[in-house]
Every structure is written in structure tokens, then in C-alpha cells.
Amino acid sequence: MHRFFKIIILLLIIFVLCSCGKKNKQDFHTIGIFQFAPDPAVYNCRKGFIKALEDEGFKDGVNIKIEYKNAQADFMTIQTIVDGFISKKVDMIVPITTPCVQAAAAKVKDINVVFTGIYDPYIAGAAKSPEDHAPNITGVGSFPPVEEAIEFALKILPDIKKLGTIWNTSELCSEAALIVARKVCEERRIELIEITVTNANEVLQSAQALADKKIDVFFIVGDNTVLTSFDSIVKVSEEQQIPIIMNDPEFVERGALAALGFDFYESGYAGGKIAARVLRGESPADIPIQSVVVPRLIINLENARLMEIEISEEIVETATEIIGREEQE
């Protein structure tokens, strides 16, 4: 009899341990995060996303496993990444940047998708409206202040006659931004000169071509392909004394005069909050797509001196961040 009770107790212990093991496995989620190219703005977005998950109790290596992928600015690689996540049957896919969202929206049907770091989820095919989207997809859209950026450029350089921009026609985020830019330029009687590229290797030649057309300012609207070769634009900018004004604050330190955009970290954080809700069991179908635009204005006074451009203190004081202030003082 004594031996019988020992066997019963042993079986109960094994049962409890197995039950705990099953529970832990059930509570452990795998998340596939991927982006189009190396980009400091995207890294900030991803950082905000992960911080929000941690604040909500989801930590990598504890109750979630995060797998990162970078397409290295190759559109075909994006498709391979998505197919890989699908075959691995991850619990959630998180596309950051428009090309990645496009691929996920087109291919992923049975896995929850929470996107962030995208200008316009509607033009990308991820949704028709905040409430009208595929039942497995939701996320955060952050459209940049394109009109405000052009108006800001005119405050600094009121005699602008020609804006030059470079973009990849495969990138719908750029198209969405340029629809706004064209309208604003037409209203302000500014000539917007556009040159399109198919890959980052064409950016330097395109920047030189814009300089030959005597543009007053390079206006960069956040095109992922172009930003991959941003240093090429900076090279021409410095050689020809043509300032860069853009919608991507993270790139100002690398040679732009100023940027008026949105805070990618905050957009990522908002996306992480939504992802936490989905991980807890809420259906993406019941979560409207959010619009999150936290303005961020950076002025580079070092670049202003290089370009011999004077920026009034009144304008400088409107910036959320200033580069080169100490040297000026």
C-alpha cells in the first residue's frame, strides 16, 4: 500500500510539471519583425515598439521570442522574409516601412499582423479605412507633415523657386508624400523637379542631375531607397551648396539643414501597445488603425554655417532639437 501511494504521488508530480510546461509553451509567443533597409528612423521605431511590449509585460527571451529580419533594400528579399515567417508559423508579424507592409498585407492571411513606421497604410493596401481592414491586420500609420515642411523651408529660404526630389516609383510611401508636395508647390508657385530611381546606386547621379537643373533645395520625402544612399545627396549638397530639407529627423545630423517630421520612436511605441493587446488575445479585427504623428523638428546650425544660411533665432527656438548650438554660442 505504501508503495502504491508513492506511485500516485509521483504521477501527480509529473502531471503538475507537464501541465506547467504546457502552460508556459502556450504563453510563449514568437514575433517576426522586419524592415526594408538599414535606417536609423526604423531602428528608433523598432526600439519604441519593443519598449512598449516590455512596459506591457512582454520581454524577449522570457515570454516572447523576437526574430529580426532586414531586407537590405532588396524588394525580392522582402518576399522571402514573409514566406519564412509564414512557414515558421510565428504568432505575429510586424512589418516596419511601406514595402514590408505591402508584402505582409498581400501574403499573410492566417497570422496576426501589427504594422508601424508607415506613412499611409491605405495606399499600401493594408486597409480601406481605420475600421475597414483585414481581420488579421491592424497597426499605426504616421503621415509626415509634408506641407508644413515645405512651408518651413520657405521661412528659412523665402526665395525658393525650385525644389528637387528623388524617389523610387516602387515606394508608395513616397508617392503619397509627393501627392501632397506637388499640390503645395503648385499653390506656392514653386517648381518641383522629380527624378526617379530604381535602386540606391542611381541616387548620386540623380542628385547631380538635380544640381545641374539649378534647384534651390533638395527636398527628401522619406523614400527608403533614397535614404539608403543619403550620403550621396549630402556629397552633392556640400559640393554645390544646395541645402537639404526633409521629413526624416534622424538624418539631419548626417548633413541636412533641417527636418520636420514625426517621432518614429513614438509611432513604434504606439504600435507596440497595439501588439500587446493582440498578444493578450484581442482580435486585430476589433482594433482600428491608429494615426500617430508626434512632430519633431531638428535644425542643423552647423550645416547652416556651411551653406552660409542665416536662420533667425525666432525660427531656431521653434525646433525640438538643435544641432550645433554650442558652437554658435
CORLINLIN-V462626 format. One record per residue. RES is the residue in three letters. NEAR is the number of other C-alpha atoms within 8 Angstrom. Layout:
RES_NEAR, RES_NEAR
This chain:
MET_4, HIS_5, ARG_6, PHE_7, PHE_8, LYS_8, ILE_8, ILE_8, ILE_8, LEU_8, LEU_8, LEU_8, ILE_8, ILE_8, PHE_8, VAL_8, LEU_8, CYS_8, SER_8, CYS_8, GLY_8, LYS_8, LYS_8, ASN_8, LYS_7, GLN_7, ASP_7, PHE_10, HIS_12, THR_11, ILE_13, GLY_13, ILE_12, PHE_13, GLN_13, PHE_16, ALA_12, PRO_11, ASP_8, PRO_8, ALA_11, VAL_13, TYR_9, ASN_11, CYS_16, ARG_11, LYS_11, GLY_16, PHE_16, ILE_10, LYS_10, ALA_14, LEU_14, GLU_9, ASP_7, GLU_8, GLY_6, PHE_11, LYS_9, ASP_8, GLY_7, VAL_8, ASN_10, ILE_12, LYS_11, ILE_10, GLU_8, TYR_7, LYS_9, ASN_9, ALA_13, GLN_8, ALA_10, ASP_9, PHE_9, MET_6, THR_9, ILE_13, GLN_9, THR_8, ILE_11, VAL_12, ASP_8, GLY_8, PHE_11, ILE_10, SER_6, LYS_6, LYS_7, VAL_12, ASP_9, MET_12, ILE_14, VAL_12, PRO_14, ILE_16, THR_13, THR_15, PRO_12, CYS_13, VAL_15, GLN_11, ALA_11, ALA_12, ALA_11, ALA_7, LYS_7, VAL_10, LYS_7, ASP_5, ILE_12, ASN_12, VAL_15, VAL_16, PHE_14, THR_15, GLY_15, ILE_15, TYR_12, ASP_12, PRO_12, TYR_9, ILE_9, ALA_13, GLY_10, ALA_13, ALA_11, LYS_9, SER_8, PRO_9, GLU_9, ASP_8, HIS_12, ALA_9, PRO_8, ASN_12, ILE_14, THR_14, GLY_13, VAL_16, GLY_15, SER_13, PHE_11, PRO_10, PRO_10, VAL_12, GLU_9, GLU_8, ALA_14, ILE_10, GLU_8, PHE_9, ALA_10, LEU_10, LYS_7, ILE_9, LEU_7, PRO_7, ASP_5, ILE_10, LYS_9, LYS_12, LEU_14, GLY_14, THR_13, ILE_13, TRP_13, ASN_13, THR_10, SER_5, GLU_12, LEU_11, CYS_14, SER_13, GLU_9, ALA_11, ALA_12, LEU_9, ILE_8, VAL_10, ALA_11, ARG_9, LYS_8, VAL_10, CYS_11, GLU_9, GLU_7, ARG_6, ARG_7, ILE_11, GLU_9, LEU_10, ILE_9, GLU_8, ILE_10, THR_9, VAL_12, THR_8, ASN_9, ALA_10, ASN_6, GLU_9, VAL_14, LEU_11, GLN_7, SER_12, ALA_12, GLN_9, ALA_8, LEU_13, ALA_11, ASP_7, LYS_6, LYS_7, ILE_13, ASP_11, VAL_12, PHE_14, PHE_10, ILE_11, VAL_12, GLY_11, ASP_12, ASN_10, THR_12, VAL_14, LEU_9, THR_11, SER_12, PHE_8, ASP_8, SER_10, ILE_11, VAL_12, LYS_8, VAL_14, SER_12, GLU_11, GLU_6, GLN_7, GLN_8, ILE_13, PRO_12, ILE_14, ILE_14, MET_16, ASN_15, ASP_13, PRO_16, GLU_7, PHE_9, VAL_14, GLU_8, ARG_7, GLY_10, ALA_15, LEU_13, ALA_13, ALA_16, LEU_16, GLY_15, PHE_15, ASP_11, PHE_12, TYR_13, GLU_11, SER_19, GLY_16, TYR_15, ALA_13, GLY_15, GLY_14, LYS_12, ILE_11, ALA_10, ALA_12, ARG_9, VAL_11, LEU_8, ARG_6, GLY_6, GLU_8, SER_9, PRO_14, ALA_11, ASP_8, ILE_9, PRO_11, ILE_11, GLN_8, SER_8, VAL_10, VAL_10, VAL_8, PRO_8, ARG_13, LEU_13, ILE_14, ILE_13, ASN_14, LEU_12, GLU_8, ASN_10, ALA_12, ARG_9, LEU_8, MET_10, GLU_6, ILE_7, GLU_7, ILE_8, SER_6, GLU_6, GLU_6, ILE_9, VAL_10, GLU_6, THR_7, ALA_11, THR_7, GLU_8, ILE_11, ILE_10, GLY_9, ARG_8, GLU_5, GLU_5, GLN_6, GLU_4
